[in-house]
Amino acid sequence: MSVESTVGAPVFTQGFALGLGLIVAIGAQNAFVLRQGLRREHVGAVVGFCALMDAALITAGVFGMARALGDRPQLARALALAGAVFLAWYGWKALQRMRHAGGLQAATGGEALSRRAALAQAAAFTLLNPHVYLDTVLLVGGLGAQQPAPLQAWFAAGASTASLAWFSVLGVGARWLAPWFARPAAWRVLDGLIGVTMAVLALLMVRHALNGW
């Protein structure tokens, strides 16, 4: 194993954990991917499209923010601390959701969609959601930009892999997982894991920012 891969593996894991924590939520995009999986309609195309869009936004965010912050160390530290605060808040909200967990329901009625219509809906659920830009471009991009230049690609790859893994689970495993996702208890477990993960990542970001002073 090369030195770069040995150093990059923890950064990849950080990116994966952050990406997974942000994408695992009850929302319209996840419900749509689950619906397509249950109906077995254009699953590969929808999963691939959603994962590709996330990867493009994540990559643009990481490398765009890296260029913007490259000669602004004070701004980079401020952004890292702001990101840590957001992660802590996000983790706290996940822990709070454990008390009032709901289920992910996918409506399976209606007419069959053509491939073009399915991709158009996937694009709308992905690109017309303002939170996707906050999550992928600003937050993931800003935190990825804090990594040393040789490791930024590892961070982006980890976050992108999380999207691909999650959408694949939703789409390909829909028929087996749908009853599980409909149970509030399952989401309590997920929210608990997300809350702990985000807290750990927030502490890592604070340490990284303070070590720069």
C-alpha positions as CSV (number, residue, x, y, z in Angstrom):
1,M,0.0,0.0,0.0
2,S,1.4,3.4,-1.0
3,V,2.1,6.2,1.5
4,E,-0.5,8.4,-0.2
5,S,-3.2,5.7,0.1
6,T,-2.3,5.1,3.7
7,V,-2.7,8.8,4.5
8,G,-5.7,9.3,2.3
9,A,-7.8,6.4,3.7
10,P,-8.8,8.3,6.9
11,V,-9.6,11.4,4.8
12,F,-11.7,9.2,2.5
13,T,-13.5,7.8,5.6
14,Q,-14.2,11.3,6.9
15,G,-15.7,12.3,3.5
16,F,-17.7,9.2,3.4
17,A,-19.1,9.6,6.9
18,L,-20.0,13.3,6.3
19,G,-21.6,12.5,2.9
20,L,-23.6,9.6,4.3
21,G,-24.7,11.6,7.4
22,L,-26.0,14.4,5.2
23,I,-27.8,12.3,2.6
24,V,-29.5,9.8,4.8
25,A,-32.8,11.6,5.6
26,I,-36.5,11.4,4.9
27,G,-36.9,13.5,1.9
28,A,-38.4,13.8,-1.6
29,Q,-35.3,12.6,-3.4
30,N,-34.9,9.5,-1.3
31,A,-38.6,8.7,-1.6
32,F,-38.4,9.0,-5.4
33,V,-35.4,6.7,-5.7
34,L,-37.1,4.2,-3.4
35,R,-40.3,4.4,-5.5
36,Q,-38.4,3.7,-8.7
37,G,-36.7,0.7,-6.9
38,L,-40.1,-0.7,-5.8
39,R,-41.5,-0.3,-9.3
40,R,-38.3,-1.6,-10.9
41,E,-38.4,1.3,-13.4
42,H,-35.1,2.7,-14.7
43,V,-33.4,2.0,-11.4
44,G,-29.9,2.0,-12.7
45,A,-30.4,5.3,-14.6
46,V,-32.0,7.1,-11.7
47,V,-29.4,5.8,-9.1
48,G,-26.6,6.7,-11.5
49,F,-28.0,10.1,-12.3
50,C,-28.5,11.1,-8.6
51,A,-25.0,9.8,-7.6
52,L,-23.4,11.6,-10.6
53,M,-25.1,14.9,-9.8
54,D,-23.9,14.7,-6.2
55,A,-20.4,13.8,-7.2
56,A,-20.3,16.7,-9.6
57,L,-21.5,19.2,-7.0
58,I,-19.2,17.7,-4.3
59,T,-16.2,17.9,-6.6
60,A,-17.0,21.5,-7.7
61,G,-17.5,22.4,-4.0
62,V,-14.2,20.9,-2.8
63,F,-11.9,22.2,-5.5
64,G,-13.8,25.5,-6.0
65,M,-13.7,26.3,-2.3
66,A,-10.0,25.2,-2.1
67,R,-9.1,27.8,-4.8
68,A,-11.2,30.4,-3.1
69,L,-9.6,29.8,0.3
70,G,-6.1,29.0,-0.8
71,D,-4.6,32.4,0.1
72,R,-7.1,33.2,2.9
73,P,-6.1,31.2,5.9
74,Q,-8.1,33.2,8.3
75,L,-11.3,32.8,6.2
76,A,-10.5,29.1,5.9
77,R,-10.3,28.7,9.7
78,A,-13.5,30.7,10.2
79,L,-15.3,28.5,7.7
80,A,-14.0,25.4,9.4
81,L,-15.3,26.6,12.8
82,A,-18.7,27.6,11.1
83,G,-18.8,24.1,9.6
84,A,-18.1,22.5,13.0
85,V,-21.0,24.5,14.5
86,F,-23.3,23.4,11.7
87,L,-22.3,19.8,12.1
88,A,-22.8,19.9,15.8
89,W,-26.3,21.5,15.3
90,Y,-27.1,18.9,12.6
91,G,-26.1,16.1,14.9
92,W,-28.2,17.6,17.7
93,K,-31.2,17.8,15.4
94,A,-30.7,14.1,14.4
95,L,-30.6,13.1,18.0
96,Q,-33.8,15.2,18.6
97,R,-35.5,13.4,15.7
98,M,-35.0,10.1,17.5
99,R,-37.9,11.2,19.8
100,H,-40.3,11.8,16.9
101,A,-39.1,9.5,14.2
102,G,-41.2,9.0,11.1
103,G,-41.0,6.5,8.2
104,L,-40.0,6.9,4.6
105,Q,-43.1,6.1,2.5
106,A,-42.8,5.7,-1.2
107,A,-46.0,6.2,-3.3
108,T,-46.0,3.5,-5.9
109,G,-49.2,4.4,-7.7
110,G,-49.6,6.3,-10.9
111,E,-48.6,5.5,-14.5
112,A,-45.2,4.1,-15.4
113,L,-42.6,6.7,-16.2
114,S,-40.5,6.8,-19.3
115,R,-36.7,6.9,-18.8
116,R,-36.7,10.6,-19.8
117,A,-39.5,11.5,-17.4
118,A,-37.8,9.5,-14.6
119,L,-34.5,11.4,-15.1
120,A,-36.4,14.7,-15.3
121,Q,-38.0,14.1,-12.0
122,A,-34.7,13.0,-10.5
123,A,-33.1,16.2,-11.8
124,A,-35.9,18.3,-10.2
125,F,-35.6,16.5,-6.8
126,T,-31.8,16.9,-6.9
127,L,-31.1,20.4,-8.4
128,L,-34.2,22.3,-7.3
129,N,-33.6,21.5,-3.7
130,P,-31.7,24.5,-2.1
131,H,-30.4,22.3,0.6
132,V,-28.3,20.3,-1.9
133,Y,-26.2,23.3,-2.6
134,L,-25.7,24.1,1.2
135,D,-24.8,20.4,1.8
136,T,-22.6,19.5,-1.2
137,V,-21.1,22.8,-2.3
138,L,-20.8,24.9,0.8
139,L,-20.5,22.4,3.7
140,V,-18.8,19.4,2.1
141,G,-16.8,21.7,-0.2
142,G,-15.7,23.9,2.6
143,L,-14.7,21.1,4.8
144,G,-13.0,19.2,2.0
145,A,-11.0,22.4,1.1
146,Q,-9.5,22.3,4.6
147,Q,-7.6,19.1,3.7
148,P,-4.1,19.3,2.3
149,A,-4.2,19.7,-1.5
150,P,-3.1,16.1,-2.2
151,L,-5.9,14.7,0.0
152,Q,-8.8,16.8,-1.2
153,A,-9.5,14.3,-3.9
154,W,-9.7,11.6,-1.3
155,F,-12.3,13.6,0.7
156,A,-14.4,14.3,-2.4
157,A,-14.2,10.6,-3.4
158,G,-15.4,9.5,0.0
159,A,-18.4,11.9,0.0
160,S,-19.3,10.9,-3.6
161,T,-19.0,7.2,-2.7
162,A,-21.4,7.7,0.1
163,S,-24.0,9.1,-2.3
164,L,-23.5,6.2,-4.7
165,A,-23.8,3.6,-1.9
166,W,-26.9,5.2,-0.4
167,F,-28.8,5.6,-3.7
168,S,-27.8,2.0,-4.7
169,V,-29.1,0.7,-1.4
170,L,-32.4,2.6,-1.9
171,G,-32.9,1.6,-5.5
172,V,-31.5,-1.9,-5.8
173,G,-32.6,-3.1,-2.3
174,A,-36.0,-1.3,-2.4
175,R,-38.2,-4.3,-2.2
176,W,-36.3,-5.8,0.8
177,L,-35.7,-2.5,2.6
178,A,-39.0,-0.7,2.1
179,P,-40.7,-2.3,5.1
180,W,-37.6,-1.5,7.2
181,F,-37.5,2.1,6.0
182,A,-41.2,2.5,6.9
183,R,-40.5,1.7,10.5
184,P,-39.8,4.7,12.8
185,A,-37.6,2.5,15.0
186,A,-35.2,2.0,12.0
187,W,-34.9,5.8,11.6
188,R,-34.2,6.2,15.3
189,V,-31.2,4.0,14.9
190,L,-30.0,5.9,11.8
191,D,-30.6,9.3,13.4
192,G,-28.6,8.1,16.5
193,L,-25.7,7.0,14.3
194,I,-25.9,10.3,12.4
195,G,-25.9,12.4,15.6
196,V,-22.8,10.7,17.0
197,T,-21.0,10.8,13.6
198,M,-21.7,14.5,13.2
199,A,-20.5,15.2,16.7
200,V,-17.2,13.4,16.1
201,L,-16.7,15.3,12.8
202,A,-17.4,18.6,14.4
203,L,-14.8,17.9,17.1
204,L,-12.3,17.0,14.3
205,M,-13.0,20.2,12.5
206,V,-12.6,22.3,15.6
207,R,-9.2,20.6,16.3
208,H,-8.2,21.2,12.7
209,A,-9.1,24.9,12.8
210,L,-7.5,25.5,16.2
211,N,-4.3,23.8,15.2
212,G,-3.9,26.4,12.5
213,W,-3.5,29.2,15.0
